[in-house]
Amino acid sequence: MARLQLNKSSLAREQTQLKSYERFLPSLDLKRQQLMAERVRAREEVDRLEQKVQALVRQVGEKLPMLAQQGVALDGLVTLKDYKVKEVNVVGVKLPDLDRIEVVVRPYSVLAKPHWVDAAALLLHDVIEARVRVKIAEERVRIFDKAVATITQRVNLFEKVLIPRAKANIKKIRIYLSDEQMQAVVRSKISKRKHAQEALT
């Protein structure tokens, strides 16, 4: 770091920096608060979606106990074919958002399978879609965690380093300039006294 220069131009520079830091800090802190609020919402969304998945899985068990039947092959009946994630901007952070999802039910013979396979296919479809949504919601939380950590570091840099350092530098320069000014006044008085004494002799 460059050595602090103890002069008026350095004082003006430090004062300008301090003003800009103090002007920028509130907006930075506001953004941090907004990000933290969005992160809370994202975590609540993960909880809500996980509860939905658990409820769907319970429904499968409650409504379709016949799934335990031997001889009815449901492997690969419902599969996730594709899904597309788009990017959305929330409080200046780029987040994934589910754009579309394609869950396919493999064609099966209605006559060869029991009647409850239709209900099983619908529930499995919903479970797969809900799990994809949970995965994306968890990624959003992870991104918000990182964004909050980054902006908190910036806020701390301003609050605990840049602003206190600028204030300390301003104080140091002012004390130095004040001392210099007093010394100049003292030298001037001593010089005048000497001239007055020389004029008398």
C-alpha atoms as a printed R data frame, in Angstrom:
    type eleno elety resid chain resno       x       y       z
1   ATOM     1    CA   MET     A     1   0.000   0.000   0.000
2   ATOM     2    CA   ALA     A     2   1.265   3.483  -0.883
3   ATOM     3    CA   ARG     A     3   2.503   5.594   1.991
4   ATOM     4    CA   LEU     A     4   0.022   8.241   3.119
5   ATOM     5    CA   GLN     A     5   1.026  11.728   1.991
6   ATOM     6    CA   LEU     A     6   0.413  14.365   4.633
7   ATOM     7    CA   ASN     A     7  -0.736  17.307   2.506
8   ATOM     8    CA   LYS     A     8  -3.912  19.150   1.497
9   ATOM     9    CA   SER     A     9  -4.394  17.325  -1.817
10  ATOM    10    CA   SER     A    10  -4.136  13.976  -0.011
11  ATOM    11    CA   LEU     A    11  -6.678  15.238   2.557
12  ATOM    12    CA   ALA     A    12  -9.093  16.218  -0.231
13  ATOM    13    CA   ARG     A    13  -8.637  12.815  -1.895
14  ATOM    14    CA   GLU     A    14  -9.325  10.949   1.380
15  ATOM    15    CA   GLN     A    15 -12.421  13.087   2.065
16  ATOM    16    CA   THR     A    16 -13.767  12.385  -1.439
17  ATOM    17    CA   GLN     A    17 -13.180   8.646  -0.991
18  ATOM    18    CA   LEU     A    18 -14.877   8.674   2.408
19  ATOM    19    CA   LYS     A    19 -17.947  10.425   0.949
20  ATOM    20    CA   SER     A    20 -18.195   7.885  -1.878
21  ATOM    21    CA   TYR     A    21 -17.797   4.959   0.556
22  ATOM    22    CA   GLU     A    22 -20.482   6.374   2.847
23  ATOM    23    CA   ARG     A    23 -22.787   7.001  -0.127
24  ATOM    24    CA   PHE     A    24 -22.260   3.498  -1.553
25  ATOM    25    CA   LEU     A    25 -22.556   1.525   1.724
26  ATOM    26    CA   PRO     A    26 -26.339   1.967   2.296
27  ATOM    27    CA   SER     A    27 -27.213   0.691  -1.200
28  ATOM    28    CA   LEU     A    28 -24.840  -2.243  -0.726
29  ATOM    29    CA   ASP     A    29 -26.419  -3.045   2.634
30  ATOM    30    CA   LEU     A    30 -29.913  -2.765   1.144
31  ATOM    31    CA   LYS     A    31 -28.955  -5.245  -1.570
32  ATOM    32    CA   ARG     A    32 -27.617  -7.604   1.107
33  ATOM    33    CA   GLN     A    33 -30.942  -7.397   2.965
34  ATOM    34    CA   GLN     A    34 -32.881  -8.054  -0.256
35  ATOM    35    CA   LEU     A    35 -30.680 -11.066  -1.056
36  ATOM    36    CA   MET     A    36 -31.140 -12.433   2.457
37  ATOM    37    CA   ALA     A    37 -34.932 -12.058   2.148
38  ATOM    38    CA   GLU     A    38 -34.885 -13.816  -1.240
39  ATOM    39    CA   ARG     A    39 -32.724 -16.584   0.235
40  ATOM    40    CA   VAL     A    40 -35.317 -17.109   3.003
41  ATOM    41    CA   ARG     A    41 -38.041 -17.363   0.336
42  ATOM    42    CA   ALA     A    42 -35.916 -19.816  -1.679
43  ATOM    43    CA   ARG     A    43 -35.384 -22.012   1.417
44  ATOM    44    CA   GLU     A    44 -39.117 -21.934   2.150
45  ATOM    45    CA   GLU     A    45 -39.759 -23.001  -1.453
46  ATOM    46    CA   VAL     A    46 -37.361 -25.956  -1.053
47  ATOM    47    CA   ASP     A    47 -39.206 -26.995   2.133
48  ATOM    48    CA   ARG     A    48 -42.591 -26.647   0.433
49  ATOM    49    CA   LEU     A    49 -41.478 -28.705  -2.579
50  ATOM    50    CA   GLU     A    50 -39.869 -31.399  -0.411
51  ATOM    51    CA   GLN     A    51 -43.105 -31.682   1.575
52  ATOM    52    CA   LYS     A    52 -44.980 -32.006  -1.729
53  ATOM    53    CA   VAL     A    53 -42.665 -34.854  -2.826
54  ATOM    54    CA   GLN     A    54 -43.151 -36.616   0.533
55  ATOM    55    CA   ALA     A    55 -46.936 -36.154   0.300
56  ATOM    56    CA   LEU     A    56 -46.952 -37.594  -3.230
57  ATOM    57    CA   VAL     A    57 -44.829 -40.563  -2.156
58  ATOM    58    CA   ARG     A    58 -47.234 -41.148   0.768
59  ATOM    59    CA   GLN     A    59 -50.170 -40.978  -1.657
60  ATOM    60    CA   VAL     A    60 -48.530 -43.621  -3.822
61  ATOM    61    CA   GLY     A    61 -48.236 -45.875  -0.762
62  ATOM    62    CA   GLU     A    62 -51.747 -45.115   0.537
63  ATOM    63    CA   LYS     A    63 -53.724 -45.109  -2.715
64  ATOM    64    CA   LEU     A    64 -51.794 -47.819  -4.477
65  ATOM    65    CA   PRO     A    65 -50.861 -50.564  -2.014
66  ATOM    66    CA   MET     A    66 -51.204 -52.919  -4.958
67  ATOM    67    CA   LEU     A    67 -47.814 -51.666  -6.236
68  ATOM    68    CA   ALA     A    68 -46.309 -54.285  -3.968
69  ATOM    69    CA   GLN     A    69 -48.010 -56.979  -6.078
70  ATOM    70    CA   GLN     A    70 -45.669 -59.356  -7.740
71  ATOM    71    CA   GLY     A    71 -45.924 -59.753 -11.464
72  ATOM    72    CA   VAL     A    72 -46.882 -56.174 -12.395
73  ATOM    73    CA   ALA     A    73 -43.735 -54.663 -13.922
74  ATOM    74    CA   LEU     A    74 -43.751 -50.875 -13.636
75  ATOM    75    CA   ASP     A    75 -40.012 -50.315 -14.153
76  ATOM    76    CA   GLY     A    76 -39.522 -47.536 -16.686
77  ATOM    77    CA   LEU     A    77 -43.262 -46.831 -16.881
78  ATOM    78    CA   VAL     A    78 -42.721 -43.135 -16.144
79  ATOM    79    CA   THR     A    79 -39.410 -41.450 -17.012
80  ATOM    80    CA   LEU     A    80 -38.001 -37.964 -17.176
81  ATOM    81    CA   LYS     A    81 -37.316 -37.420 -20.868
82  ATOM    82    CA   ASP     A    82 -36.075 -33.845 -20.768
83  ATOM    83    CA   TYR     A    83 -36.277 -30.577 -18.929
84  ATOM    84    CA   LYS     A    84 -35.068 -27.092 -19.765
85  ATOM    85    CA   VAL     A    85 -33.872 -24.509 -17.307
86  ATOM    86    CA   LYS     A    86 -33.947 -20.807 -18.112
87  ATOM    87    CA   GLU     A    87 -32.057 -18.073 -16.336
88  ATOM    88    CA   VAL     A    88 -33.888 -15.377 -14.387
89  ATOM    89    CA   ASN     A    89 -32.512 -12.299 -12.671
90  ATOM    90    CA   VAL     A    90 -33.553 -11.773  -9.051
91  ATOM    91    CA   VAL     A    91 -31.992  -8.789  -7.242
92  ATOM    92    CA   GLY     A    92 -29.091  -8.852  -9.698
93  ATOM    93    CA   VAL     A    93 -28.402 -12.583  -9.218
94  ATOM    94    CA   LYS     A    94 -28.773 -15.035 -12.100
95  ATOM    95    CA   LEU     A    95 -30.841 -18.021 -11.002
96  ATOM    96    CA   PRO     A    96 -32.098 -21.186 -12.665
97  ATOM    97    CA   ASP     A    97 -35.831 -21.479 -13.236
98  ATOM    98    CA   LEU     A    98 -37.700 -24.430 -14.707
99  ATOM    99    CA   ASP     A    99 -38.788 -23.458 -18.201
100 ATOM   100    CA   ARG     A   100 -40.310 -26.752 -19.274
101 ATOM   101    CA   ILE     A   101 -40.303 -30.382 -18.253
102 ATOM   102    CA   GLU     A   102 -41.138 -33.476 -20.237
103 ATOM   103    CA   VAL     A   103 -42.054 -36.580 -18.254
104 ATOM   104    CA   VAL     A   104 -43.195 -39.458 -20.452
105 ATOM   105    CA   VAL     A   105 -45.390 -42.383 -19.634
106 ATOM   106    CA   ARG     A   106 -44.344 -45.419 -21.638
107 ATOM   107    CA   PRO     A   107 -47.281 -46.744 -23.644
108 ATOM   108    CA   TYR     A   108 -48.815 -49.832 -22.112
109 ATOM   109    CA   SER     A   109 -51.746 -52.057 -22.875
110 ATOM   110    CA   VAL     A   110 -54.739 -51.039 -20.817
111 ATOM   111    CA   LEU     A   111 -56.055 -54.589 -21.074
112 ATOM   112    CA   ALA     A   112 -52.763 -56.215 -20.040
113 ATOM   113    CA   LYS     A   113 -52.222 -54.005 -16.963
114 ATOM   114    CA   PRO     A   114 -54.486 -53.606 -13.919
115 ATOM   115    CA   HIS     A   115 -56.784 -50.541 -13.838
116 ATOM   116    CA   TRP     A   116 -54.769 -48.838 -11.075
117 ATOM   117    CA   VAL     A   117 -51.697 -48.466 -13.318
118 ATOM   118    CA   ASP     A   118 -53.238 -45.229 -14.722
119 ATOM   119    CA   ALA     A   119 -53.350 -43.690 -11.242
120 ATOM   120    CA   ALA     A   120 -49.823 -44.936 -10.525
121 ATOM   121    CA   ALA     A   121 -48.549 -43.359 -13.743
122 ATOM   122    CA   LEU     A   122 -50.102 -39.989 -12.841
123 ATOM   123    CA   LEU     A   123 -48.664 -40.009  -9.320
124 ATOM   124    CA   LEU     A   124 -45.212 -41.100 -10.506
125 ATOM   125    CA   HIS     A   125 -45.323 -38.336 -13.130
126 ATOM   126    CA   ASP     A   126 -46.032 -35.773 -10.367
127 ATOM   127    CA   VAL     A   127 -43.292 -37.193  -8.104
128 ATOM   128    CA   ILE     A   128 -40.672 -36.950 -10.867
129 ATOM   129    CA   GLU     A   129 -41.672 -33.374 -11.722
130 ATOM   130    CA   ALA     A   130 -41.668 -32.341  -8.044
131 ATOM   131    CA   ARG     A   131 -38.189 -33.847  -7.536
132 ATOM   132    CA   VAL     A   132 -36.814 -31.847 -10.486
133 ATOM   133    CA   ARG     A   133 -38.340 -28.717  -8.999
134 ATOM   134    CA   VAL     A   134 -36.711 -29.495  -5.611
135 ATOM   135    CA   LYS     A   135 -33.323 -29.910  -7.317
136 ATOM   136    CA   ILE     A   136 -33.638 -26.506  -9.038
137 ATOM   137    CA   ALA     A   137 -34.899 -24.842  -5.842
138 ATOM   138    CA   GLU     A   138 -31.894 -26.234  -3.926
139 ATOM   139    CA   GLU     A   139 -29.565 -24.815  -6.582
140 ATOM   140    CA   ARG     A   140 -31.233 -21.418  -6.156
141 ATOM   141    CA   VAL     A   141 -30.580 -21.564  -2.397
142 ATOM   142    CA   ARG     A   142 -26.930 -22.480  -3.029
143 ATOM   143    CA   ILE     A   143 -26.534 -19.499  -5.407
144 ATOM   144    CA   PHE     A   144 -28.218 -17.159  -2.902
145 ATOM   145    CA   ASP     A   145 -25.924 -18.441  -0.125
146 ATOM   146    CA   LYS     A   146 -22.895 -17.598  -2.256
147 ATOM   147    CA   ALA     A   147 -24.290 -14.163  -3.257
148 ATOM   148    CA   VAL     A   148 -25.096 -13.276   0.374
149 ATOM   149    CA   ALA     A   149 -21.599 -14.319   1.482
150 ATOM   150    CA   THR     A   150 -19.995 -12.194  -1.253
151 ATOM   151    CA   ILE     A   151 -22.055  -9.078  -0.564
152 ATOM   152    CA   THR     A   152 -21.554  -9.481   3.212
153 ATOM   153    CA   GLN     A   153 -17.790  -9.480   2.602
154 ATOM   154    CA   ARG     A   154 -18.173  -6.242   0.615
155 ATOM   155    CA   VAL     A   155 -20.314  -4.598   3.297
156 ATOM   156    CA   ASN     A   156 -17.758  -5.628   5.937
157 ATOM   157    CA   LEU     A   157 -14.927  -4.284   3.774
158 ATOM   158    CA   PHE     A   158 -16.626  -0.877   3.640
159 ATOM   159    CA   GLU     A   159 -17.812  -0.829   7.284
160 ATOM   160    CA   LYS     A   160 -14.751  -2.309   8.973
161 ATOM   161    CA   VAL     A   161 -11.844  -1.420   6.686
162 ATOM   162    CA   LEU     A   162 -12.311   1.298   4.055
163 ATOM   163    CA   ILE     A   163 -14.431   3.813   6.013
164 ATOM   164    CA   PRO     A   164 -12.436   3.527   9.302
165 ATOM   165    CA   ARG     A   165  -9.143   3.734   7.372
166 ATOM   166    CA   ALA     A   166 -10.282   6.851   5.464
167 ATOM   167    CA   LYS     A   167 -11.438   8.479   8.722
168 ATOM   168    CA   ALA     A   168  -8.123   7.629  10.426
169 ATOM   169    CA   ASN     A   169  -6.161   8.999   7.447
170 ATOM   170    CA   ILE     A   170  -8.192  12.241   7.460
171 ATOM   171    CA   LYS     A   171  -7.596  12.647  11.208
172 ATOM   172    CA   LYS     A   172  -3.864  11.972  10.798
173 ATOM   173    CA   ILE     A   173  -3.519  14.478   7.930
174 ATOM   174    CA   ARG     A   174  -5.526  17.153   9.784
175 ATOM   175    CA   ILE     A   175  -3.383  16.769  12.910
176 ATOM   176    CA   TYR     A   176  -0.220  16.972  10.818
177 ATOM   177    CA   LEU     A   177  -1.440  20.049   8.895
178 ATOM   178    CA   SER     A   178  -2.586  21.705  12.135
179 ATOM   179    CA   ASP     A   179   0.830  21.055  13.741
180 ATOM   180    CA   GLU     A   180   2.541  22.418  10.641
181 ATOM   181    CA   GLN     A   181   0.377  25.544  10.748
182 ATOM   182    CA   MET     A   182   1.112  26.104  14.463
183 ATOM   183    CA   GLN     A   183   4.835  25.649  13.858
184 ATOM   184    CA   ALA     A   184   4.668  28.148  10.995
185 ATOM   185    CA   VAL     A   185   2.924  30.692  13.279
186 ATOM   186    CA   VAL     A   186   5.515  30.105  16.022
187 ATOM   187    CA   ARG     A   187   8.400  30.479  13.514
188 ATOM   188    CA   SER     A   188   6.805  33.646  12.162
189 ATOM   189    CA   LYS     A   189   6.480  35.165  15.674
190 ATOM   190    CA   ILE     A   190  10.063  34.206  16.536
191 ATOM   191    CA   SER     A   191  11.235  35.725  13.257
192 ATOM   192    CA   LYS     A   192   9.287  38.961  13.898
193 ATOM   193    CA   ARG     A   193  10.699  39.179  17.406
194 ATOM   194    CA   LYS     A   194  14.236  38.728  16.071
195 ATOM   195    CA   HIS     A   195  13.655  41.435  13.442
196 ATOM   196    CA   ALA     A   196  12.240  43.756  16.107
197 ATOM   197    CA   GLN     A   197  15.251  43.138  18.373
198 ATOM   198    CA   GLU     A   198  17.690  43.656  15.477
199 ATOM   199    CA   ALA     A   199  15.960  46.910  14.575
200 ATOM   200    CA   LEU     A   200  16.394  48.171  18.157
201 ATOM   201    CA   THR     A   201  20.098  47.395  18.230
